[in-house]
Amino acid sequence: MSKYAIHEDFKKLEKNTLPFYPIVLPLLNKLMQRSNSRLKLPDGIVVTKKQIKGYRNGLIDLFLYEPANLQENAPCLVYFHGGAFALKEAHYHIRLVCDYALRTPCKVVFVDYRLLRSMFSPSARKTAMPRSNGRLLTRTRSASIPARSP
C-alpha cells in the first residue's frame, strides 16, 4: 500500500518502471527527438526560442508557445515535462503545451532542461537541485521574453 490511494484505473501501472539503462537512454532520446522534429504544430501557435543561464553559466533553452493573436500581458504557465532529468520531451508533451496555450488561452514557457549524464555525479545533483527549489522559476519570470516572434 502506498502513502496515497491509487485509482483502480492506474493499479496496473503501479509496478511499471521505465528502463533507465545507460545504453537505452540515448537511443530513447534520439527516437523522441526524431519524432518531435516531424510533429506539425496546430494552426495559430507561435513558438519563440530563448536561452537563460543555469548552473555554471550553462545555457537552458526555453520555448515560448502562444496563440498568434494573444494580448501582450496574457497569463503565463511554466511547464516542466517531467523526464526525470534523463529523458527528452515526447511529442505528447508538445501537444499538451499547445493545447494549454490555445484553450486557456495563455503563454506557455516550456523549459528544455539539461539532461544528467550520470545520476550519481556531484555536478548532476547540483544541476538538478536549482530546478526543484524554484530558482529556475525566478529566473524564468525575470527573463526578457518578447510577446511575438520576429
Number of C-alpha atoms within 10 A of each C-alpha: 5 6 5 6 8 12 8 9 7 8 11 9 10 10 6 8 7 6 10 12 8 11 9 10 16 14 11 17 16 13 13 16 15 13 12 17 9 9 12 9 12 12 10 14 17 21 18 16 13 16 17 15 13 18 16 9 8 12 14 16 17 22 18 26 27 29 24 16 11 19 14 10 9 12 13 17 17 16 17 15 20 12 12 12 18 20 19 24 20 18 17 12 17 17 15 13 22 26 19 19 26 21 9 13 18 21 27 24 25 21 21 17 23 19 16 17 12 13 14 9 10 9 15 16 13 12 19 18 14 14 16 10 9 11 12 20 15 10 13 17 12 9 14 11 17 11 18 17 12 5
